[in-house]
Amino acid sequence: MARKKGKTVSFDAMVKFFMQYYNIPTKKDIEKLVERMDRLEKVIKESELYGKGRRISTSKSSKETTSASRSAATSSNMVFEVIKRFKKGVGFSEIQERTGFGEKKLRNIIYRLHKTKKISRKSRGIYVAS
């Protein structure tokens, strides 16, 4: 006796099953996400705060705030201003105390200033404006 064959599964049905089983997004799902992102970007651009570059001062006393306001309020400029005040050179700990920056941040800033030749190293840990 011949065996009765079952219904053959189409390739499209099999793909649809796998997409649902493994939660694979369809083209329609991605288009919906893109539309939502476009709407969010539009709302952000229309908001009041978009495009306003607000900087938050990290200095601790009014003395550092005045030096930061004279030049641009970047961290590098703050450190450079502190170093410029000392003609014979200033130590790492003094710079750290006056700016209030952490050790790693300050080391990176000093490295950058030295690389751009704005400061030079008088001796180990002593920096002079060039």
C-alpha positions in Angstrom: 0.0 0.0 0.0 1.3 3.4 -0.9 1.9 5.9 1.8 -0.1 9.1 1.6 2.2 12.2 1.2 1.6 15.1 3.5 1.2 18.6 2.4 4.5 20.1 1.2 5.7 23.3 2.9 6.4 26.2 0.7 9.8 28.0 1.0 8.0 31.3 1.9 6.1 29.7 4.7 9.4 28.2 6.0 11.2 31.5 5.9 8.2 33.2 7.6 8.3 30.6 10.4 12.0 31.1 11.0 11.7 34.9 11.1 8.9 34.7 13.7 10.7 32.0 15.7 14.0 33.9 15.9 12.5 37.4 16.1 14.2 38.6 12.9 12.8 42.0 11.9 11.2 42.5 8.6 11.7 45.3 6.1 8.4 46.8 7.4 9.6 46.7 11.0 12.8 48.5 10.1 10.9 51.2 8.1 8.7 51.9 11.1 11.8 52.3 13.3 13.4 54.7 10.8 10.2 56.8 10.7 10.1 57.0 14.5 13.8 58.0 14.6 13.2 60.7 12.1 10.3 62.0 14.2 12.5 62.0 17.3 15.3 63.8 15.5 12.8 66.5 14.3 11.5 67.0 17.9 15.1 67.3 19.2 16.0 69.9 16.5 12.9 71.9 17.3 13.6 71.9 21.0 15.1 75.1 22.6 18.3 73.6 23.9 19.4 72.1 20.5 22.6 73.7 19.2 23.4 75.7 22.3 26.9 74.7 23.3 26.7 75.0 27.1 29.9 74.4 29.0 30.0 73.6 32.7 32.9 75.0 34.6 34.8 72.4 36.6 36.9 74.9 38.7 36.4 74.9 42.4 37.1 78.5 43.4 36.4 82.0 42.0 40.1 82.4 41.4 40.2 79.6 38.8 36.8 80.8 37.3 38.2 84.2 36.4 41.2 82.7 34.7 39.0 80.3 32.8 36.6 83.1 31.7 39.5 85.1 30.2 40.3 82.4 27.8 38.1 79.6 26.4 36.9 77.4 29.2 38.6 74.3 28.0 40.6 72.1 30.4 43.8 72.5 28.4 43.5 76.2 28.5 42.9 76.2 32.2 46.0 74.1 32.8 48.1 76.2 30.4 47.0 79.4 32.3 48.2 77.9 35.6 51.5 76.9 34.1 52.0 80.4 32.5 51.6 82.1 36.0 54.8 80.4 37.2 57.9 81.7 35.4 60.3 79.2 37.1 58.1 76.2 36.6 55.3 74.5 38.5 54.9 71.0 39.8 52.3 68.5 39.0 50.7 68.6 42.4 50.4 72.4 42.3 48.6 72.2 39.0 46.3 69.5 40.3 45.5 71.5 43.4 44.7 74.7 41.4 42.6 73.1 38.7 41.0 70.4 40.7 41.4 67.8 37.9 42.0 64.1 38.5 45.5 62.7 38.0 44.7 60.8 34.7 42.9 63.8 33.1 45.7 66.1 34.1 48.4 63.8 32.7 46.6 63.6 29.4 46.3 67.4 29.2 50.0 67.9 30.1 50.9 65.3 27.4 48.8 67.2 24.8 50.3 70.6 25.7 53.8 69.2 25.6 53.1 67.5 22.2 51.9 70.9 20.8 55.0 72.5 22.3 53.0 75.0 24.4 54.8 73.8 27.5 58.2 72.2 28.1 59.5 70.0 30.9 62.1 71.7 33.0 62.7 68.5 35.0 60.7 65.5 36.0 57.3 66.8 37.1 58.2 70.5 36.6 56.5 72.3 33.7 57.3 75.7 32.1 55.3 77.6 29.4 57.2 77.8 26.2 
